[in-house]
Amino acid sequence: ALAKCIYRINQVIEQGNHDLGKGITLGLYIGRGSGEDRVYEPALLRTECPICGGSGPFEPDRQSGRLSPRCATCGGLLDYILLDDRETQAYCPDIVVATPDKLVHELQTDPSAHVLIGAPMLRCQSCGRAYPKLGDRKDCRQCKGTLESVEHHSDIRFIFLDEYTLLSGATASRLSHFIRLLRWLKRTYGLSDDIFFFLACATAADPRGFACKLIGLREEDVAVLSGDDYFEESGWTWQRIVVIYPWEVSTLGSVSWGVIAINKAWLRMEGGQRDAYSKQLIYVQRRDDGHNLHRYIQDLEGSVRVGRSEFIFFHGDLDPIALADNRRRAREAGRGVLIGTSTLGWGVHMPWLNVAHVWGAPYSTAEFFQVIGRVGREVVRERELPALVVLHLFPGNPRDVWLYDNFIKWFKNPALEPELIDPYNIAIVRSTTPSIIACMLLSRLYTKYSAGFAWSRFGEILERCRRDGELNNVFEEALTNIFLVGLDESDKRRDG
């Protein structure tokens, strides 16, 4: 989505009709697994090519001097996108798409990563590559161009967190510490620590309280914007919910026969209806249920002679390339049945999907509303055809029985589960303290020991930090400014 949006903005900028400055660049800063390449696979960009409108595929290309995706259909180069995480770090693009673990790991292990978050830098006059302002480097490692000191710092001002309710427990606590560290580092590098945080989710129980805990803000500094403020009532029903409570068949049979029934109805549809209801999603909580459905529905289709659908199974054991390929197959299928676990439950945008079957009562209210939010997102609304959600309940399960008896009341006034986050969890504090201290020590290299710095003298400089009392300062600031803000003196003494 960003690839297409930025392309259109850059087109306007190139035409010169607006005072918008230079074009916008986008860099990927995403961690890779053990043994994987550090470069993001352009084949994973399963999106419409903003140049020709085709679906790619995209291939890596370094024609512009930086690794960017090129569309294999039209040959167009998206040179505003950086695929290599090292190049994202070096060129400091306007927008960085990153994972928290990647940022934390690089900030504590690689001083060069600090140029992304405001550290003083040297920039090559020829290629624009940035280097940390440490030591006596005079030329660019890439093109041998001359380096010059720049006053402009790479200043992070906006942070967007999508589906933030997925951040809970230890993961959210660690991220909370990192956000506090980021604000501390900005102050250290002479920048304002004001950052605008945008947290987005459709199923939040206490968005204001969560934001205060995660980011460390006061309640009066958090503004809650609801969908009602921005989306007008459409005037038509965009989803229909059907609750099935079968006594004579299992949930497996209920879901399977439900899919077959909709396929039969689809054969009698015409025009836009056939396009709108050609694909169905089955949401299961266990992968084994998905495998059973995968076999059972195909056997049923053959016995009732409704024609063959294309079956696509999404689950967490698939690697990113396989998941991207499955999404492409699902989008291009004439008639398809998608079976998915929580891999498809949160934040996946499939505008061509308008039928969903839910296997049994969900484990949480938020889970159910996230799942049904996958259908009826665009196509149905444009044609005023409601999406269809079928909830298959099982009489032998107490949770299913309760939901059947209370569905209307529960659906009209859902009580969403609170998001769990404890930034002052002592176990998390202990596990993240080394990372935070390592980042803060590296910041000292820039602010107090950059002149004459050389990696061959790193041990000597670290010893000087100790003699100067900087190590003690780092430990004290890490505990008081990041972790223990808000705790009273007794808590500080108890936790040491």
C-alpha positions in Angstrom: 0.0 0.0 0.0 2.8 2.4 0.8 4.6 1.5 -2.4 1.6 2.7 -4.5 0.8 5.7 -2.3 4.4 7.1 -2.4 4.7 6.5 -6.1 1.7 8.8 -6.8 3.0 11.5 -4.4 6.4 11.4 -6.1 4.8 11.7 -9.5 3.2 15.0 -8.3 6.5 16.2 -6.9 8.4 15.4 -10.2 5.8 17.4 -12.2 6.9 20.5 -10.1 3.4 21.8 -9.7 3.6 21.8 -5.9 6.1 23.0 -3.3 6.6 19.6 -1.8 10.4 19.4 -1.9 12.1 16.1 -2.9 10.6 12.8 -3.5 9.8 10.4 -0.6 11.9 7.3 0.0 10.9 4.1 1.8 13.3 1.6 3.4 12.8 -1.8 4.8 14.5 -2.7 8.1 13.2 -6.1 8.8 15.1 -8.9 10.7 15.9 -12.2 8.9 16.1 -15.6 10.3 19.3 -17.6 10.8 20.9 -18.4 7.5 18.7 -16.0 5.5 19.9 -13.1 3.4 19.9 -9.6 5.0 18.0 -8.4 1.9 14.2 -8.4 1.9 13.0 -10.6 -1.0 11.2 -8.4 -3.6 9.1 -11.4 -4.5 7.3 -10.9 -1.2 6.0 -7.6 -2.5 2.7 -9.1 -3.6 1.2 -5.9 -4.6 -0.1 -4.2 -7.7 2.7 -2.5 -9.6 2.1 1.3 -9.3 3.6 1.8 -12.8 1.7 -0.7 -15.0 -1.0 -2.0 -12.7 0.2 -5.6 -13.0 0.9 -8.0 -10.2 4.7 -8.3 -10.9 6.5 -10.4 -9.9 9.2 -8.1 -8.6 12.9 -8.7 -9.0 15.9 -7.2 -7.2 17.8 -4.5 -9.2 20.8 -2.4 -8.4 20.8 -0.2 -11.4 20.3 3.0 -9.4 23.2 2.1 -7.1 20.8 0.9 -4.4 18.9 -2.4 -4.3 15.3 -1.7 -5.4 12.4 -3.8 -6.8 11.9 -3.9 -10.5 8.6 -5.1 -12.0 9.1 -8.1 -14.3 6.0 -7.3 -16.3 6.7 -3.7 -17.4 10.4 -3.4 -16.4 9.7 -0.3 -14.2 12.1 0.3 -11.4 10.7 1.4 -8.0 13.9 3.2 -7.1 12.4 5.0 -4.1 12.2 1.6 -2.2 15.3 0.2 -0.5 15.3 -3.5 0.0 18.7 -3.9 1.7 18.6 -3.2 5.5 22.1 -2.0 5.4 21.2 0.5 2.7 18.2 1.6 4.7 20.5 2.3 7.6 23.0 4.1 5.4 20.7 6.3 3.4 18.2 7.2 6.2 15.0 7.2 4.1 11.9 9.3 4.9 9.9 6.3 5.9 11.3 3.1 7.6 9.2 -0.1 7.8 10.8 -2.0 10.7 10.3 -4.7 13.2 11.0 -3.7 16.9 13.4 -6.7 17.4 15.5 -5.6 14.4 15.8 -2.0 15.7 16.7 -3.0 19.2 19.3 -5.6 18.0 21.0 -3.2 15.6 21.0 -0.2 18.0 22.8 -2.2 20.7 25.3 -4.0 18.4 26.1 -1.6 15.6 27.1 2.1 16.2 26.3 2.8 12.6 22.6 2.1 13.2 22.4 5.2 15.5 22.4 7.5 12.4 18.8 6.3 11.9 17.7 7.8 15.2 19.6 11.1 15.3 23.3 10.5 15.9 25.8 13.0 14.3 26.7 11.8 10.8 29.0 12.3 7.8 27.3 12.2 4.4 28.9 11.4 1.1 28.6 14.3 -1.3 28.4 11.9 -4.3 26.1 9.1 -3.4 24.4 10.4 -0.2 25.5 7.4 2.0 25.7 8.3 5.7 28.3 7.3 8.2 28.5 7.8 12.0 30.6 10.8 13.0 33.2 8.7 14.7 37.0 8.7 14.1 38.8 10.2 11.1 37.1 8.6 8.1 37.5 11.0 5.1 36.0 9.1 2.1 32.9 7.0 1.3 33.4 3.2 1.6 31.0 2.7 -1.3 32.1 5.3 -4.0 35.2 6.9 -2.4 33.5 10.3 -2.5 34.2 13.0 0.0 32.4 13.0 3.3 31.1 16.2 4.8 29.6 16.8 8.3 25.9 17.6 8.2 23.9 19.5 10.7 20.7 17.7 9.7 20.1 14.7 11.8 17.8 11.8 10.9 15.0 12.8 13.3 12.2 10.3 14.1 9.0 12.3 14.6 6.3 9.8 13.9 5.9 6.2 15.0 2.9 4.1 13.7 2.0 0.8 15.5 -0.8 -1.2 13.7 -2.9 -3.8 15.5 -1.3 -2.8 18.8 -3.6 -5.1 20.8 -1.3 -7.9 19.6 1.4 -6.3 21.8 0.9 -7.8 25.2 2.8 -9.3 28.0 6.6 -9.5 27.7 6.7 -8.4 24.0 4.8 -5.1 24.9 6.9 -4.5 28.0 10.2 -4.8 26.0 8.9 -2.5 23.3 7.8 0.0 26.0 11.4 0.0 27.3 12.7 0.6 23.8 10.3 3.5 23.2 11.6 5.1 26.4 15.2 4.5 25.2 14.4 6.1 21.8 13.2 9.3 23.4 16.3 9.3 25.7 18.6 8.9 22.7 17.0 11.7 20.9 17.7 14.1 23.8 21.2 12.8 24.0 21.8 13.7 20.3 20.4 17.2 20.8 17.0 16.6 19.3 13.5 17.1 20.7 12.1 14.0 22.3 8.7 14.9 21.1 7.4 11.9 19.0 3.9 11.6 17.7 2.7 8.0 18.2 -0.2 6.6 16.2 -1.7 3.4 17.6 -4.3 1.7 15.4 -6.7 -1.1 16.2 -10.4 -1.8 15.8 -10.8 -4.0 18.9 -9.3 -2.1 21.9 -10.8 -2.3 25.4 -8.9 0.7 26.9 -6.9 2.5 24.3 -6.0 5.5 26.5 -4.7 3.3 29.3 -2.7 1.1 27.0 -1.0 4.1 25.4 -0.1 5.6 28.7 1.6 2.3 29.8 3.3 1.5 26.5 4.7 5.0 25.7 4.9 6.4 29.2 2.5 9.4 28.6 0.1 11.1 30.9 -3.6 10.5 30.1 -4.1 14.2 29.0 -1.5 13.7 26.3 -3.4 10.9 24.6 -6.2 11.6 22.2 -8.6 8.7 21.3 -10.0 8.9 17.7 -12.9 6.5 17.0 -14.1 5.3 13.6 -17.3 7.3 14.1 -15.3 10.5 13.8 -14.1 9.7 10.3 -16.5 7.2 8.6 -20.0 8.2 7.7 -22.9 5.7 7.9 -23.2 4.0 4.5 -26.9 3.5 4.7 -26.9 -0.2 3.8 -26.0 -3.4 5.6 -22.4 -4.4 4.8 -22.4 -7.7 6.8 -24.9 -10.4 7.6 -24.2 -12.7 10.5 -25.7 -16.2 10.5 -25.4 -18.4 13.6 -25.7 -22.2 13.0 -26.2 -24.6 15.9 -26.5 -28.1 14.3 -27.6 -31.1 16.4 -27.1 -33.8 13.9 -23.6 -33.0 12.4 -20.2 -32.1 13.9 -18.6 -28.7 13.4 -16.5 -30.3 10.7 -19.7 -31.3 8.9 -21.5 -28.1 9.5 -18.6 -26.0 8.1 -18.1 -28.3 5.1 -21.8 -28.4 4.1 -22.0 -24.7 4.6 -19.2 -24.1 2.1 -20.9 -26.5 -0.4 -24.3 -24.8 0.0 -22.8 -21.4 -0.8 -20.9 -22.9 -3.8 -24.2 -24.3 -5.1 -25.9 -20.9 -4.7 -22.9 -19.3 -6.4 -23.6 -21.4 -9.6 -27.0 -19.7 -9.9 -25.7 -16.1 -9.4 -25.0 -13.7 -12.2 -22.6 -10.8 -12.9 -21.4 -8.8 -9.9 -22.8 -11.4 -7.4 -20.6 -14.1 -8.8 -17.5 -11.9 -8.5 -18.4 -10.8 -4.9 -19.1 -14.3 -3.5 -16.6 -16.4 -5.4 -14.2 -16.9 -2.5 -14.8 -18.1 1.1 -12.6 -18.0 4.2 -12.8 -20.7 6.9 -11.2 -19.6 10.2 -10.0 -22.3 12.5 -8.2 -22.1 15.8 -6.3 -25.4 15.4 -4.2 -26.3 12.4 -5.4 -30.0 12.6 -8.9 -28.8 12.1 -7.8 -27.0 9.0 -6.1 -30.1 7.6 -9.3 -32.2 8.2 -11.4 -29.6 6.4 -9.0 -29.4 3.6 -9.6 -33.1 2.8 -13.2 -33.4 3.8 -14.6 -30.5 1.7 -12.8 -31.6 -1.4 -14.3 -35.1 -1.0 -17.8 -33.6 -0.6 -17.4 -31.4 -3.7 -16.7 -34.4 -5.8 -19.8 -36.3 -4.4 -22.3 -33.5 -4.9 -20.8 -32.4 -8.3 -20.6 -28.6 -7.7 -17.3 -28.2 -9.5 -13.8 -27.9 -8.0 -12.7 -24.9 -6.0 -9.1 -23.9 -5.5 -8.2 -24.7 -1.9 -5.5 -22.6 -0.2 -4.3 -23.3 3.4 -2.7 -20.5 5.5 -1.0 -21.4 8.7 2.0 -20.3 10.8 4.4 -23.0 9.6 4.6 -21.5 6.1 7.6 -19.3 5.4 7.0 -15.7 4.2 7.5 -16.6 0.5 4.9 -19.4 0.7 2.4 -17.2 2.5 2.9 -14.5 -0.2 2.4 -17.0 -2.9 -0.8 -18.3 -1.3 -2.2 -14.8 -1.1 -1.5 -14.3 -4.8 -3.2 -17.6 -5.7 -6.2 -16.7 -3.6 -6.5 -13.3 -5.2 -6.3 -14.7 -8.7 -8.5 -17.8 -8.2 -11.8 -17.8 -10.0 -13.4 -19.6 -7.1 -11.5 -20.4 -4.0 -11.8 -21.7 -0.4 -9.2 -20.2 2.0 -8.6 -22.1 5.3 -6.7 -20.0 7.8 -5.6 -19.9 11.4 -4.7 -16.7 13.3 -2.2 -16.1 10.4 -5.2 -14.5 8.6 -7.0 -13.3 11.7 -5.4 -10.0 12.3 -4.5 -7.1 10.0 -4.6 -8.9 6.6 -6.2 -6.9 3.9 -8.1 -9.0 1.3 -10.6 -6.7 -0.4 -11.9 -9.4 -2.7 -13.0 -11.7 0.2 -16.7 -11.5 1.2 -17.7 -14.8 2.8 -16.3 -16.1 6.1 -17.0 -19.3 8.1 -15.9 -19.3 11.8 -15.3 -22.8 13.4 -16.8 -22.6 16.9 -16.8 -19.8 19.5 -13.6 -17.8 19.3 -11.3 -17.7 22.3 -11.8 -13.9 22.7 -14.2 -11.2 21.6 -11.4 -9.3 19.9 -10.5 -12.4 17.9 -14.0 -12.8 16.5 -14.4 -9.1 15.4 -11.0 -9.2 13.9 -11.8 -12.3 11.9 -15.2 -11.0 10.5 -13.4 -7.7 9.7 -11.6 -9.6 6.9 -14.7 -9.7 4.8 -16.8 -7.0 3.2 -13.9 -4.4 3.2 -14.2 -2.8 -0.2 -15.9 -4.7 -3.1 -19.1 -5.5 -1.3 -19.6 -1.9 -0.1 -19.2 -0.5 -3.6 -21.9 -2.8 -5.0 -24.1 -2.6 -1.9 -24.0 -6.4 -1.5 -23.6 -7.5 2.1 -20.8 -9.8 3.1 -21.8 -13.1 4.8 -20.4 -14.4 8.1 -21.4 -17.9 9.2 -20.7 -18.8 12.8 -20.8 -22.6 13.3 -21.3 -23.5 17.0 -21.3 -27.0 18.6 -23.9 -28.0 21.2 -21.4 -30.1 23.2 -19.0 -27.2 24.0 -20.0 -24.9 27.0 -18.4 -21.9 25.4 -20.4 -22.4 22.2 -23.6 -23.0 24.1 -23.2 -19.7 26.0 -22.5 -17.8 22.8 -25.6 -19.2 21.1 -27.8 -18.3 24.1 -26.4 -14.7 24.4 -25.3 -13.9 20.9 -27.5 -10.9 20.1 -26.8 -9.2 23.5 -23.0 -10.0 23.2 -22.8 -8.8 19.6 -24.6 -5.5 20.2 -22.5 -4.6 23.2 -19.2 -6.6 23.0 -16.9 -6.5 26.0 -13.4 -6.5 24.6 -10.6 -8.0 26.6 -8.0 -5.6 28.1 -4.5 -5.6 26.7 -1.9 -6.8 29.2 1.3 -4.8 29.5 3.5 -4.2 32.5 6.5 -2.1 31.6 7.8 -2.4 35.2 7.8 -6.2 35.3 11.1 -6.9 37.1 11.9 -10.0 35.0 11.5 -7.9 31.8 13.6 -5.1 33.3 16.4 -7.6 34.0 16.3 -9.1 30.5 16.3 -5.8 28.7 18.8 -3.8 30.9 21.9 -5.1 29.0 20.4 -4.0 25.7 19.5 -0.6 27.0 22.9 0.0 28.6 24.7 -1.1 25.5 22.7 1.5 23.4 23.4 4.2 25.9 27.1 3.4 26.0 27.3 3.7 22.2 25.6 7.1 22.4 28.5 8.2 24.6 30.9 7.4 21.8 29.2 10.1 19.6 28.6 12.7 22.2 31.9 12.7 24.3 34.5 10.5 22.7 34.0 10.9 18.9 37.2 12.9 18.3 40.0 10.6 17.3 37.8 7.5 17.8 39.2 4.2 16.3 37.8 0.7 16.8 41.4 -0.5 17.6 41.2 1.8 20.7 37.7 0.7 21.8 38.9 -1.0 25.0 41.0 2.1 25.9 38.0 4.4 25.3 35.7 2.1 27.4 38.2 2.3 30.2 38.2 6.0 29.9 34.4 6.0 30.2 34.8 4.1 33.4 37.4 6.5 34.9 35.3 9.5 33.9 32.3 8.0 35.7 30.3 7.7 32.5 29.5 4.0 33.2 27.9 4.9 36.5 25.9 7.6 34.8 24.6 5.3 32.2 23.5 2.7 34.8 21.8 5.4 36.9 20.0 7.0 33.9 18.9 3.6 32.5 17.2 2.7 35.8 15.7 6.1 36.7 14.9 7.6 33.3 13.7 4.5 31.5 12.5 1.8 33.8 11.6 3.2 37.2 9.8 6.4 36.3 6.5 6.4 38.3 7.6 4.0 41.0 8.0 5.4 44.5 11.2 5.3 46.5 10.3 2.1 48.4 10.0 0.3 45.0 13.3 1.6 43.9 15.1 0.5 47.1 13.4 -2.9 47.0 14.3 -3.6 43.3 17.9 -2.3 43.7 
